[in-house]
Amino acid sequence: MQLARTDASIATFYGVHNGLAMGSINEAGSEEQKQKWLPPMARFEKIGCFGLTEPLVGSGASHGLLTTAKREGDSWVLNGQKKWIGNAPWCDISIIWARDVADNQVKGFIVENKKTPGFSVEKIQNKIALKVVQNGLITMKDCRVPEENHLQAGKSFREVAGVLRMTRYLVAWEATGCQMGAYELALKYAQQRMQFGRPIGSFQLVQDLLAKMLANITACQCMVARTAQLHAEGKLGDHQPALAKAFTTAKMRETVAWAREIFGGNGISLDYDVARYFADSEALYSYEGTYQMQNLIVGKAVTGFSAFL
Ligand SMILES: Cc1cc2nc3c(=O)[nH]c(=O)nc-3n(C[C@H](O)[C@H](O)[C@H](O)COP(=O)(O)OP(=O)(O)OC[C@H]3O[C@@H](n4cnc5c(N)ncnc54)[C@H](O)[C@@H]3O)c2cc1C
């Protein structure tokens, strides 16, 4: 929340490295793999990324990945592509989720980017959001990974879901912080910008926008704090993080749009910073599972019917 209050890109970099990449090793790795990889990653000596999404498979990742893994002796051969992978163009290791052709189950692999023939990354250009984060299109052509880099405790998509449960909950904190930063900029601007000989913050309609922004932020803070309590009590299922991610990102979109509105024409320029929050919020709304997918996870939990499997 505090990182995103200043910059959602930095929060995203950290979320990908710490939450998604380290989280995958923690969730699906053996004790030996955790001991080998997590300490240097915690010290930022090795930076990681998380490759789940593919050019043709996004929301439907749990339904079938196209990237394949084939066991050959003491190694695995990976083939396929991963799209939108944060940190991928420059990081040290990539967690790649692929479908084992032998049993059709999803398995995780630690790929050492620079040491693995057949592994290449193209930086995605022309993004409107999270400009500081480099996202990559990974291509794997007969990319050979030793068995020791196969995440040993991962047997199916269940481990991926376990990682995403935690990181979606963290995105809800990010979304809360992002709107806090935008609100603070808008409040300051409203107190300083003069129109009709008075600060615009003295107009009732501008105060109405600020009050609505504050209400959104307060509601989101309460929700993530409650989700944290459930986590601490060991009661976090898939649906509470999904509910929190959907609610906070939707409220964030409203809040950052109102903040931009208070800046008038200046809100369109990157020079006034509020536009950065406005653009970045679009990425937070869609990544780590879209708004619709989060609500379908909640819908499944409350009705007992899955609308997507
Ligand atoms: C900036 C950024 C960073 C990212 N970083 C990573 C990363 O580090 N690692 C990674 O693996 N991925 C990453 N992603 C990918 C991200 O998680 C996906 O973009 C997201 O899950 C949506 O998948 P998609 O883009 O393929 O959209 P699609 O799945 O094609 O969805 C398109 C639209 O259809 C809707 N839709 C799809 N299915 C249903 C349904 N059953 N019911 C109702 N609506 C539906 C969606 O909600 C959405 O509105 C990143 C994306 C972005 C933009």
The ligand as a Gaussian input file, in Angstrom:
#p B3LYP/6-31G(d) Opt

LIG

0 1
 C        0.773000      -4.701000     -16.955000
 C        0.496000      -6.169000     -16.865000
 C        1.332000      -6.982000     -16.135000
 C        1.125000      -8.369000     -16.098000
 N        2.032000      -9.171000     -15.455000
 C        1.902000     -10.526000     -15.553000
 C        2.909000     -11.385000     -15.010000
 O        3.910000     -10.924000     -14.427000
 N        2.758000     -12.726000     -15.157000
 C        1.676000     -13.271000     -15.794000
 O        1.614000     -14.519000     -15.875000
 N        0.710000     -12.481000     -16.305000
 C        0.806000     -11.120000     -16.214000
 N       -0.163000     -10.312000     -16.749000
 C       -1.303000     -10.916000     -17.455000
 C       -2.643000     -10.713000     -16.745000
 O       -2.726000     -11.487000     -15.595000
 C       -3.741000     -11.010000     -17.789000
 O       -3.710000      -9.933000     -18.714000
 C       -5.107000     -11.170000     -17.173000
 O       -5.182000     -12.322000     -16.379000
 C       -6.216000     -11.240000     -18.244000
 O       -5.896000     -12.135000     -19.252000
 P       -5.974000     -11.646000     -20.772000
 O       -5.225000     -10.366000     -20.891000
 O       -5.548000     -12.779000     -21.644000
 O       -7.488000     -11.299000     -21.031000
 P       -8.656000     -12.316000     -21.465000
 O       -8.629000     -13.523000     -20.598000
 O       -8.603000     -12.517000     -22.942000
 O       -9.954000     -11.470000     -21.093000
 C      -10.464000     -10.430000     -21.915000
 C      -11.773000      -9.945000     -21.288000
 O      -12.715000     -11.031000     -21.249000
 C      -13.199000     -11.198000     -19.939000
 N      -13.471000     -12.631000     -19.674000
 C      -12.667000     -13.680000     -19.931000
 N      -13.250000     -14.820000     -19.544000
 C      -14.445000     -14.474000     -18.983000
 C      -15.511000     -15.196000     -18.381000
 N      -15.479000     -16.535000     -18.229000
 N      -16.589000     -14.502000     -17.959000
 C      -16.639000     -13.139000     -18.070000
 N      -15.655000     -12.404000     -18.628000
 C      -14.582000     -13.071000     -19.072000
 C      -12.087000     -10.660000     -19.026000
 O      -12.596000     -10.318000     -17.741000
 C      -11.603000      -9.467000     -19.849000
 O      -12.418000      -8.360000     -19.599000
 C        0.011000      -8.922000     -16.770000
 C       -0.851000      -8.073000     -17.479000
 C       -0.615000      -6.731000     -17.538000
 C       -1.542000      -5.864000     -18.345000

